[in-house]
């Protein structure tokens, strides 16, 4: 029984590590949305006080001022007339940017957090 357990433990650890790897980017079929989100993130980086409290604007301090960060689309979901996008960007370290895009073609919610 001890041998079975000692053989299963490395397999379980390896599979757990594989599941913890970062998601891969997907094809961006709406580059205009990505450009709008990148501009909003750049604005948060320049003026963190302008961002709503708790939205992770302080994480963007490492981003160069006036530079639009490169975004990788990781996930896109649709809920009725709203779409939610999950992006990865790098400002010193990897950050996740979640943007909810409304039916009026504007960003309703933008959240930045550490990956």
The first five atom37 places (N, CA, C, CB, O) and aatype in JSON, in Angstrom:
{
  "aatype": [20, 20, 20, 20, 20, 20, 20, 20, 20, 20, 20, 20, 20, 20, 20, 20, 20, 20, 20, 20, 20, 20, 20, 20, 20, 20, 20, 20, 20, 20, 20, 20, 20, 20, 20, 20, 20, 20, 20, 20, 20, 20, 20, 20, 20, 20, 20, 20, 20, 20, 20, 20, 20, 20, 20, 20, 20, 20, 20, 20, 20, 20, 20, 20, 20, 20, 20, 20, 20, 20, 20, 20, 20, 20, 20, 20, 20, 20, 20, 20, 20, 20, 20, 20, 20, 20, 20, 20, 20, 20, 20, 20, 20, 20, 20, 20, 20, 20, 20, 20, 20, 20, 20, 20, 20, 20, 20, 20, 20, 20, 20, 20, 20, 20, 20],
  "atom_mask": [
    [1, 1, 1, 1, 1],
    [1, 1, 1, 1, 1],
    [1, 1, 1, 1, 1],
    [1, 1, 1, 1, 1],
    [1, 1, 1, 1, 1],
    [1, 1, 1, 1, 1],
    [1, 1, 1, 1, 1],
    [1, 1, 1, 1, 1],
    [1, 1, 1, 1, 1],
    [1, 1, 1, 1, 1],
    [1, 1, 1, 1, 1],
    [1, 1, 1, 1, 1],
    [1, 1, 1, 1, 1],
    [1, 1, 1, 1, 1],
    [1, 1, 1, 1, 1],
    [1, 1, 1, 1, 1],
    [1, 1, 1, 1, 1],
    [1, 1, 1, 1, 1],
    [1, 1, 1, 1, 1],
    [1, 1, 1, 1, 1],
    [1, 1, 1, 1, 1],
    [1, 1, 1, 1, 1],
    [1, 1, 1, 1, 1],
    [1, 1, 1, 1, 1],
    [1, 1, 1, 1, 1],
    [1, 1, 1, 1, 1],
    [1, 1, 1, 1, 1],
    [1, 1, 1, 1, 1],
    [1, 1, 1, 1, 1],
    [1, 1, 1, 1, 1],
    [1, 1, 1, 1, 1],
    [1, 1, 1, 1, 1],
    [1, 1, 1, 1, 1],
    [1, 1, 1, 1, 1],
    [1, 1, 1, 1, 1],
    [1, 1, 1, 1, 1],
    [1, 1, 1, 1, 1],
    [1, 1, 1, 1, 1],
    [1, 1, 1, 1, 1],
    [1, 1, 1, 1, 1],
    [1, 1, 1, 1, 1],
    [1, 1, 1, 1, 1],
    [1, 1, 1, 1, 1],
    [1, 1, 1, 1, 1],
    [1, 1, 1, 1, 1],
    [1, 1, 1, 1, 1],
    [1, 1, 1, 1, 1],
    [1, 1, 1, 1, 1],
    [1, 1, 1, 1, 1],
    [1, 1, 1, 1, 1],
    [1, 1, 1, 1, 1],
    [1, 1, 1, 1, 1],
    [1, 1, 1, 1, 1],
    [1, 1, 1, 1, 1],
    [1, 1, 1, 1, 1],
    [1, 1, 1, 1, 1],
    [1, 1, 1, 1, 1],
    [1, 1, 1, 1, 1],
    [1, 1, 1, 1, 1],
    [1, 1, 1, 1, 1],
    [1, 1, 1, 1, 1],
    [1, 1, 1, 1, 1],
    [1, 1, 1, 1, 1],
    [1, 1, 1, 1, 1],
    [1, 1, 1, 1, 1],
    [1, 1, 1, 1, 1],
    [1, 1, 1, 1, 1],
    [1, 1, 1, 1, 1],
    [1, 1, 1, 1, 1],
    [1, 1, 1, 1, 1],
    [1, 1, 1, 1, 1],
    [1, 1, 1, 1, 1],
    [1, 1, 1, 1, 1],
    [1, 1, 1, 1, 1],
    [1, 1, 1, 1, 1],
    [1, 1, 1, 1, 1],
    [1, 1, 1, 1, 1],
    [1, 1, 1, 1, 1],
    [1, 1, 1, 1, 1],
    [1, 1, 1, 1, 1],
    [1, 1, 1, 1, 1],
    [1, 1, 1, 1, 1],
    [1, 1, 1, 1, 1],
    [1, 1, 1, 1, 1],
    [1, 1, 1, 1, 1],
    [1, 1, 1, 1, 1],
    [1, 1, 1, 1, 1],
    [1, 1, 1, 1, 1],
    [1, 1, 1, 1, 1],
    [1, 1, 1, 1, 1],
    [1, 1, 1, 1, 1],
    [1, 1, 1, 1, 1],
    [1, 1, 1, 1, 1],
    [1, 1, 1, 1, 1],
    [1, 1, 1, 1, 1],
    [1, 1, 1, 1, 1],
    [1, 1, 1, 1, 1],
    [1, 1, 1, 1, 1],
    [1, 1, 1, 1, 1],
    [1, 1, 1, 1, 1],
    [1, 1, 1, 1, 1],
    [1, 1, 1, 1, 1],
    [1, 1, 1, 1, 1],
    [1, 1, 1, 1, 1],
    [1, 1, 1, 1, 1],
    [1, 1, 1, 1, 1],
    [1, 1, 1, 1, 1],
    [1, 1, 1, 1, 1],
    [1, 1, 1, 1, 1],
    [1, 1, 1, 1, 1],
    [1, 1, 1, 1, 1],
    [1, 1, 1, 1, 1],
    [1, 1, 1, 1, 1],
    [1, 1, 1, 1, 1],
    [1, 1, 1, 1, 1]
  ],
  "atom_positions": [
    [[0.82, -1.19, 0.0], [0.0, 0.0, 0.0], [0.88, 1.27, 0.0], [-0.94, -0.01, 1.22], [0.57, 2.25, -0.68]],
    [[1.96, 1.23, 0.77], [2.87, 2.36, 0.84], [3.48, 2.67, -0.53], [3.97, 2.09, 1.85], [3.64, 3.83, -0.89]],
    [[3.82, 1.63, -1.3], [4.41, 1.82, -2.63], [3.39, 2.46, -3.58], [4.9, 0.47, -3.21], [3.74, 3.33, -4.38]],
    [[2.14, 2.03, -3.48], [1.11, 2.6, -4.34], [0.96, 4.09, -4.07], [-0.24, 1.87, -4.13], [0.88, 4.9, -4.99]],
    [[0.93, 4.45, -2.79], [0.81, 5.85, -2.42], [2.01, 6.65, -2.91], [0.67, 5.99, -0.9], [1.84, 7.75, -3.43]],
    [[3.22, 6.11, -2.74], [4.41, 6.84, -3.15], [4.5, 6.97, -4.67], [5.66, 6.14, -2.63], [5.16, 7.88, -5.16]],
    [[3.85, 6.09, -5.42], [3.82, 6.23, -6.87], [2.74, 7.23, -7.3], [3.57, 4.88, -7.53], [2.93, 7.94, -8.29]],
    [[1.64, 7.28, -6.59], [0.56, 8.17, -6.97], [0.82, 9.63, -6.61], [-0.71, 7.71, -6.31], [0.33, 10.53, -7.29]],
    [[1.58, 9.86, -5.57], [1.85, 11.22, -5.13], [2.55, 12.06, -6.21], [2.69, 11.19, -3.87], [2.1, 13.18, -6.47]],
    [[3.63, 11.59, -6.83], [4.26, 12.41, -7.89], [3.33, 12.66, -9.08], [5.53, 11.74, -8.38], [3.38, 13.73, -9.69]],
    [[2.5, 11.68, -9.42], [1.56, 11.86, -10.53], [0.55, 12.93, -10.18], [0.85, 10.53, -10.87], [0.23, 13.78, -11.0]],
    [[0.03, 12.9, -8.95], [-0.94, 13.9, -8.51], [-0.31, 15.28, -8.48], [-1.5, 13.54, -7.13], [-0.95, 16.25, -8.89]],
    [[0.9, 15.4, -8.01], [1.58, 16.69, -7.97], [1.84, 17.23, -9.37], [2.9, 16.57, -7.22], [1.66, 18.42, -9.62]],
    [[2.24, 16.36, -10.28], [2.51, 16.79, -11.65], [1.24, 17.26, -12.33], [3.14, 15.64, -12.45], [1.26, 18.27, -13.04]],
    [[0.14, 16.56, -12.13], [-1.1, 16.97, -12.76], [-1.62, 18.27, -12.15], [-2.16, 15.86, -12.64], [-2.2, 19.1, -12.85]],
    [[-1.41, 18.46, -10.85], [-1.81, 19.71, -10.21], [-1.02, 20.88, -10.71], [-1.67, 19.6, -8.72], [-1.56, 21.97, -10.88]],
    [[0.26, 20.69, -10.94], [1.11, 21.75, -11.48], [0.72, 22.1, -12.91], [2.59, 21.34, -11.43], [0.76, 23.26, -13.3]],
    [[0.34, 21.1, -13.67], [-0.08, 21.34, -15.05], [-1.37, 22.17, -15.08], [-0.29, 20.01, -15.8], [-1.55, 23.01, -15.96]],
    [[-2.26, 21.92, -14.13], [-3.51, 22.66, -14.09], [-3.28, 24.1, -13.63], [-4.5, 21.97, -13.17], [-4.07, 24.98, -13.97]],
    [[-2.23, 24.36, -12.88], [-1.96, 25.69, -12.35], [-1.25, 26.59, -13.35], [-1.13, 25.58, -11.1], [-1.04, 27.77, -13.05]],
    [[-0.87, 26.09, -14.51], [-0.18, 26.91, -15.49], [-1.12, 27.98, -16.03], [0.36, 26.04, -16.64], [-2.34, 27.81, -16.06]],
    [[-0.54, 29.08, -16.43], [-1.3, 30.21, -16.93], [-2.04, 29.85, -18.21], [-0.39, 31.41, -17.16], [-1.53, 29.07, -19.02]],
    [[-3.24, 30.42, -18.4], [-3.98, 30.14, -19.62], [-3.27, 30.73, -20.84], [-5.4, 30.71, -19.52], [-2.55, 31.72, -20.75]],
    [[-3.5, 30.1, -21.96], [-2.9, 30.54, -23.22], [-3.78, 31.61, -23.88], [-2.7, 29.33, -24.19], [-5.0, 31.57, -23.74]],
    [[-3.17, 32.55, -24.58], [-3.95, 33.57, -25.29], [-4.82, 32.94, -26.39], [-3.03, 34.62, -25.91], [-4.46, 31.91, -26.97]],
    [[-5.96, 33.58, -26.65], [-6.85, 33.14, -27.72], [-6.88, 34.22, -28.8], [-8.29, 32.85, -27.18], [-6.38, 35.33, -28.6]],
    [[-7.47, 33.88, -29.93], [-7.54, 34.83, -31.04], [-8.44, 36.01, -30.67], [-8.06, 34.13, -32.31], [-9.53, 35.83, -30.12]],
    [[-7.98, 37.2, -30.96], [-8.72, 38.43, -30.67], [-9.5, 38.82, -31.92], [-7.76, 39.59, -30.21], [-8.93, 39.35, -32.87]],
    [[-10.81, 38.56, -31.91], [-11.64, 38.87, -33.07], [-12.27, 40.26, -32.97], [-12.73, 37.82, -33.23], [-12.95, 40.7, -33.9]],
    [[-12.04, 40.94, -31.86], [-12.56, 42.3, -31.69], [-11.43, 43.23, -31.24], [-13.71, 42.31, -30.65], [-11.42, 43.69, -30.1]],
    [[-10.48, 43.52, -32.13], [-9.33, 44.35, -31.74], [-9.73, 45.75, -31.3], [-8.36, 44.44, -32.89], [-8.99, 46.38, -30.54]],
    [[-10.86, 46.26, -31.76], [-11.28, 47.6, -31.35], [-11.63, 47.64, -29.85], [-12.5, 48.06, -32.19], [-11.4, 48.65, -29.19]],
    [[-12.17, 46.55, -29.32], [-12.44, 46.48, -27.88], [-11.12, 46.43, -27.12], [-13.31, 45.23, -27.54], [-10.95, 47.11, -26.11]],
    [[-10.18, 45.63, -27.61], [-8.88, 45.52, -26.96], [-8.17, 46.88, -26.94], [-8.01, 44.48, -27.68], [-7.54, 47.22, -25.94]],
    [[-8.27, 47.64, -28.02], [-7.67, 48.97, -28.05], [-8.3, 49.9, -27.03], [-7.79, 49.56, -29.44], [-7.61, 50.69, -26.4]],
    [[-9.61, 49.8, -26.88], [-10.32, 50.63, -25.91], [-9.92, 50.26, -24.48], [-11.84, 50.48, -26.1], [-9.71, 51.14, -23.64]],
    [[-9.8, 48.97, -24.21], [-9.39, 48.51, -22.88], [-7.94, 48.94, -22.6], [-9.53, 46.97, -22.76], [-7.63, 49.39, -21.5]],
    [[-7.07, 48.79, -23.59], [-5.67, 49.18, -23.42], [-5.55, 50.67, -23.13], [-4.85, 48.83, -24.68], [-4.74, 51.08, -22.3]],
    [[-6.36, 51.48, -23.79], [-6.34, 52.93, -23.54], [-6.82, 53.23, -22.12], [-7.22, 53.67, -24.57], [-6.27, 54.1, -21.45]],
    [[-7.83, 52.51, -21.65], [-8.34, 52.71, -20.29], [-7.3, 52.29, -19.25], [-9.64, 51.93, -20.08], [-7.14, 52.95, -18.23]],
    [[-6.59, 51.18, -19.52], [-5.54, 50.72, -18.62], [-4.39, 51.73, -18.6], [-5.02, 49.32, -19.04], [-3.84, 52.02, -17.53]],
    [[-4.02, 52.26, -19.74], [-2.96, 53.27, -19.8], [-3.36, 54.51, -19.02], [-2.65, 53.64, -21.27], [-2.53, 55.11, -18.34]],
    [[-4.63, 54.89, -19.1], [-5.13, 56.04, -18.35], [-5.04, 55.78, -16.85], [-6.58, 56.36, -18.75], [-4.7, 56.68, -16.08]],
    [[-5.36, 54.55, -16.43], [-5.25, 54.19, -15.01], [-3.79, 54.23, -14.56], [-5.84, 52.79, -14.77], [-3.51, 54.6, -13.42]],
    [[-2.87, 53.84, -15.43], [-1.45, 53.84, -15.08], [-0.93, 55.26, -14.9], [-0.65, 53.12, -16.16], [-0.09, 55.51, -14.03]],
    [[-1.41, 56.18, -15.72], [-0.96, 57.57, -15.64], [-1.56, 58.26, -14.42], [-1.35, 58.32, -16.92], [-0.88, 59.02, -13.74]],
    [[-2.83, 57.99, -14.15], [-3.52, 58.66, -13.04], [-4.3, 57.64, -12.21], [-4.48, 59.75, -13.57], [-5.51, 57.49, -12.4]],
    [[-3.63, 56.92, -11.3], [-4.31, 55.91, -10.48], [-5.45, 56.48, -9.64], [-3.31, 55.25, -9.57], [-6.38, 55.75, -9.31]],
    [[-5.38, 57.77, -9.3], [-6.44, 58.38, -8.5], [-7.75, 58.5, -9.28], [-6.0, 59.76, -8.01], [-8.82, 58.58, -8.69]],
    [[-7.66, 58.51, -10.6], [-8.86, 58.63, -11.42], [-9.63, 57.31, -11.51], [-8.49, 59.1, -12.82], [-10.8, 57.3, -11.87]],
    [[-8.97, 56.21, -11.18], [-9.62, 54.9, -11.24], [-10.47, 54.69, -9.99], [-8.58, 53.77, -11.37], [-10.14, 55.21, -8.93]],
    [[-11.56, 53.93, -10.12], [-12.37, 53.63, -8.94], [-11.54, 52.89, -7.9], [-13.6, 52.79, -9.33], [-10.65, 52.11, -8.25]],
    [[-11.82, 53.12, -6.63], [-11.08, 52.48, -5.54], [-11.22, 50.97, -5.61], [-11.58, 52.99, -4.18], [-12.3, 50.45, -5.89]],
    [[-10.13, 50.3, -5.35], [-10.15, 48.84, -5.32], [-10.02, 48.17, -6.67], [-11.4, 48.39, -4.69], [-10.1, 46.94, -6.76]],
    [[-9.82, 48.94, -7.72], [-9.72, 48.36, -9.05], [-8.3, 48.03, -9.47], [-10.33, 49.28, -10.04], [-8.06, 47.73, -10.64]],
    [[-7.35, 48.07, -8.55], [-6.0, 47.63, -8.84], [-5.14, 48.61, -9.6], [-6.05, 46.39, -9.57], [-4.12, 48.21, -10.16]],
    [[-5.52, 49.86, -9.65], [-4.74, 50.84, -10.39], [-3.33, 50.97, -9.84], [-5.43, 52.19, -10.36], [-2.4, 51.28, -10.59]],
    [[-3.15, 50.73, -8.55], [-1.81, 50.85, -7.96], [-0.86, 49.79, -8.52], [-1.89, 50.73, -6.44], [0.36, 49.98, -8.48]],
    [[-1.39, 48.68, -9.04], [-0.55, 47.64, -9.62], [0.1, 48.09, -10.93], [-1.37, 46.38, -9.86], [1.07, 47.49, -11.39]],
    [[-0.43, 49.14, -11.51], [0.05, 49.62, -12.8], [1.19, 50.63, -12.68], [-1.09, 50.24, -13.57], [1.62, 51.19, -13.69]],
    [[1.68, 50.87, -11.48], [2.75, 51.86, -11.29], [4.0, 51.53, -12.09], [3.11, 51.96, -9.83], [4.73, 52.44, -12.49]],
    [[4.26, 50.25, -12.32], [5.47, 49.85, -13.05], [5.34, 50.07, -14.55], [5.79, 48.4, -12.77], [6.33, 49.96, -15.28]],
    [[4.15, 50.37, -15.04], [3.98, 50.61, -16.47], [4.56, 51.97, -16.84], [2.48, 50.55, -16.87], [4.43, 52.93, -16.09]],
    [[5.2, 52.04, -17.99], [5.74, 53.33, -18.42], [4.6, 54.32, -18.68], [6.61, 53.16, -19.68], [3.58, 53.97, -19.26]],
    [[4.8, 55.55, -18.25], [3.79, 56.59, -18.44], [3.56, 56.83, -19.93], [4.23, 57.89, -17.74], [4.48, 56.78, -20.74]],
    [[2.34, 57.09, -20.25], [1.9, 57.4, -21.62], [2.04, 56.23, -22.6], [2.69, 58.56, -22.15], [1.82, 56.42, -23.79]],
    [[2.39, 55.05, -22.13], [2.51, 53.9, -23.03], [1.27, 53.03, -22.9], [3.79, 53.07, -22.71], [0.8, 52.74, -21.8]],
    [[0.75, 52.62, -24.02], [-0.4, 51.72, -24.02], [0.12, 50.3, -23.83], [-1.24, 51.84, -25.35], [0.93, 49.83, -24.64]],
    [[-0.32, 49.61, -22.78], [0.21, 48.28, -22.52], [-0.29, 47.26, -23.54], [-0.17, 47.82, -21.11], [-1.4, 47.37, -24.05]],
    [[0.55, 46.29, -23.83], [0.15, 45.21, -24.73], [-0.75, 44.25, -23.95], [1.41, 44.47, -25.32], [-0.42, 43.85, -22.84]],
    [[-1.87, 43.89, -24.54], [-2.83, 43.0, -23.9], [-2.94, 41.7, -24.68], [-4.2, 43.67, -23.77], [-2.99, 41.71, -25.91]],
    [[-2.98, 40.58, -23.95], [-3.23, 39.27, -24.55], [-4.62, 38.83, -24.11], [-2.12, 38.21, -24.14], [-4.9, 38.77, -22.92]],
    [[-5.47, 38.52, -25.06], [-6.82, 38.06, -24.72], [-6.76, 36.61, -24.28], [-7.78, 38.23, -25.93], [-6.28, 35.75, -25.01]],
    [[-7.26, 36.35, -23.07], [-7.26, 35.0, -22.52], [-8.64, 34.36, -22.57], [-6.75, 35.02, -21.1], [-8.77, 33.14, -22.71]],
    [[-9.68, 35.2, -22.44], [-11.03, 34.65, -22.38], [-12.03, 35.71, -22.79], [-11.35, 34.12, -20.96], [-11.84, 36.9, -22.51]],
    [[-13.1, 35.28, -23.45], [-14.19, 36.17, -23.83], [-15.49, 35.44, -23.53], [-14.1, 36.59, -25.36], [-15.69, 34.32, -24.0]],
    [[-16.36, 36.06, -22.76], [-17.65, 35.44, -22.45], [-18.76, 36.42, -22.78], [-17.72, 35.01, -20.96], [-18.58, 37.64, -22.71]],
    [[-19.92, 35.88, -23.13], [-21.08, 36.69, -23.49], [-22.22, 36.34, -22.54], [-21.49, 36.46, -24.98], [-22.53, 35.17, -22.33]],
    [[-22.84, 37.38, -21.98], [-24.0, 37.2, -21.12], [-25.04, 38.21, -21.56], [-23.63, 37.39, -19.6], [-25.03, 39.36, -21.14]],
    [[-25.94, 37.76, -22.42], [-26.93, 38.66, -22.99], [-26.27, 39.69, -23.88], [-27.73, 39.36, -21.88], [-25.6, 39.34, -24.86]],
    [[-26.46, 40.97, -23.53], [-25.87, 42.04, -24.32], [-24.52, 42.5, -23.78], [-26.81, 43.2, -24.37], [-23.9, 43.4, -24.35]],
    [[-24.07, 41.89, -22.69], [-22.77, 42.23, -22.13], [-21.73, 41.2, -22.5], [-22.86, 42.36, -20.61], [-22.02, 40.01, -22.62]],
    [[-20.5, 41.68, -22.69], [-19.37, 40.79, -22.95], [-18.31, 41.07, -21.91], [-18.8, 40.97, -24.41], [-18.07, 42.22, -21.54]],
    [[-17.67, 40.02, -21.45], [-16.59, 40.16, -20.48], [-15.33, 39.6, -21.1], [-16.93, 39.45, -19.15], [-15.32, 38.5, -21.65]],
    [[-14.26, 40.36, -20.99], [-12.97, 40.0, -21.56], [-11.96, 39.86, -20.43], [-12.5, 41.04, -22.61], [-11.97, 40.65, -19.48]],
    [[-11.1, 38.88, -20.54], [-10.01, 38.72, -19.58], [-8.71, 38.8, -20.37], [-10.12, 37.36, -18.79], [-8.48, 38.02, -21.3]],
    [[-7.86, 39.74, -19.99], [-6.59, 39.98, -20.66], [-5.44, 39.78, -19.68], [-6.55, 41.39, -21.26], [-5.62, 39.84, -18.47]],
    [[-4.27, 39.54, -20.23], [-3.03, 39.54, -19.45], [-2.17, 40.67, -19.99], [-2.28, 38.15, -19.54], [-2.1, 40.89, -21.2]],
    [[-1.52, 41.39, -19.08], [-0.57, 42.42, -19.45], [0.62, 42.32, -18.51], [-1.21, 43.84, -19.42], [0.52, 41.7, -17.44]],
    [[1.7, 42.92, -18.88], [2.9, 42.88, -18.04], [3.34, 44.31, -17.73], [4.05, 42.09, -18.73], [3.7, 45.08, -18.62]],
    [[3.28, 44.63, -16.46], [3.78, 45.91, -15.95], [4.64, 45.59, -14.76], [2.6, 46.89, -15.56], [4.21, 45.7, -13.61]],
    [[5.86, 45.19, -15.03], [6.74, 44.73, -13.97], [6.5, 43.26, -13.67], [6.55, 45.57, -12.72], [7.45, 42.48, -13.58]],
    [[5.24, 42.88, -13.5], [4.85, 41.49, -13.3], [3.55, 41.26, -14.07], [4.67, 41.15, -11.77], [2.93, 42.21, -14.55]],
    [[3.16, 40.01, -14.19], [1.96, 39.69, -14.95], [0.71, 40.14, -14.19], [1.89, 38.17, -15.23], [0.55, 39.86, -13.01]],
    [[-0.15, 40.83, -14.9], [-1.42, 41.31, -14.34], [-2.57, 40.8, -15.19], [-1.44, 42.85, -14.26], [-2.43, 40.59, -16.39]],
    [[-3.71, 40.61, -14.55], [-4.93, 40.24, -15.26], [-5.85, 41.45, -15.29], [-5.64, 39.01, -14.59], [-6.06, 42.12, -14.27]],
    [[-6.4, 41.72, -16.46], [-7.32, 42.84, -16.65], [-8.66, 42.26, -17.07], [-6.78, 43.88, -17.71], [-8.75, 41.57, -18.09]],
    [[-9.68, 42.53, -16.28], [-11.03, 42.07, -16.6], [-11.85, 43.29, -17.0], [-11.68, 41.31, -15.39], [-11.91, 44.27, -16.26]],
    [[-12.48, 43.22, -18.17], [-13.28, 44.34, -18.66], [-14.66, 43.84, -19.05], [-12.59, 45.03, -19.87], [-14.79, 42.85, -19.78]],
    [[-15.69, 44.53, -18.57], [-17.06, 44.23, -18.97], [-17.48, 45.32, -19.93], [-18.03, 44.14, -17.73], [-17.41, 46.51, -19.62]],
    [[-17.92, 44.9, -21.08], [-18.25, 45.8, -22.18], [-19.76, 45.73, -22.35], [-17.5, 45.4, -23.5], [-20.31, 44.65, -22.55]],
    [[-20.44, 46.88, -22.29], [-21.89, 46.92, -22.35], [-22.44, 47.07, -23.75], [-22.4, 48.03, -21.52], [-21.7, 47.18, -24.73]],
    [[-23.77, 47.08, -23.81], [-24.44, 47.16, -25.11], [-24.26, 48.52, -25.79], [-25.92, 46.87, -24.95], [-24.44, 48.64, -27.0]],
    [[-23.89, 49.54, -25.0], [-23.67, 50.87, -25.58], [-22.24, 51.04, -26.1], [-23.96, 51.93, -24.54], [-21.8, 52.15, -26.38]],
    [[-21.53, 49.91, -26.23], [-20.16, 49.9, -26.76], [-19.19, 50.72, -25.91], [-20.14, 50.42, -28.19], [-18.34, 51.46, -26.42]],
    [[-19.34, 50.57, -24.6], [-18.47, 51.26, -23.67], [-18.09, 50.3, -22.55], [-19.15, 52.53, -23.1], [-18.81, 49.34, -22.27]],
    [[-16.97, 50.56, -21.91], [-16.51, 49.72, -20.8], [-17.33, 50.09, -19.57], [-14.96, 49.91, -20.53], [-17.36, 51.25, -19.15]],
    [[-18.0, 49.08, -19.01], [-18.81, 49.31, -17.81], [-17.99, 49.08, -16.55], [-20.04, 48.38, -17.82], [-18.2, 49.74, -15.53]],
    [[-17.07, 48.15, -16.6], [-16.29, 47.79, -15.43], [-14.9, 47.36, -15.88], [-16.97, 46.65, -14.61], [-14.76, 46.61, -16.84]],
    [[-13.88, 47.83, -15.18], [-12.5, 47.5, -15.49], [-11.78, 47.21, -14.18], [-11.79, 48.65, -16.27], [-11.72, 48.06, -13.29]],
    [[-11.23, 45.99, -14.05], [-10.56, 45.58, -12.83], [-9.18, 45.03, -13.19], [-11.4, 44.52, -12.06], [-9.04, 44.24, -14.12]],
    [[-8.17, 45.45, -12.43], [-6.8, 44.97, -12.62], [-6.4, 44.25, -11.35], [-5.8, 46.15, -12.96], [-6.59, 44.77, -10.25]],
    [[-5.84, 43.04, -11.51], [-5.35, 42.31, -10.33], [-4.11, 41.52, -10.74], [-6.46, 41.36, -9.75], [-3.87, 41.29, -11.92]],
    [[-3.35, 41.13, -9.74], [-2.14, 40.34, -9.99], [-2.53, 38.94, -10.46], [-1.26, 40.27, -8.72], [-3.53, 38.38, -10.01]],
    [[-1.73, 38.39, -11.37], [-2.02, 37.05, -11.89], [-1.62, 36.01, -10.88], [-1.29, 36.81, -13.2], [-1.79, 34.82, -11.13]]
  ]
}
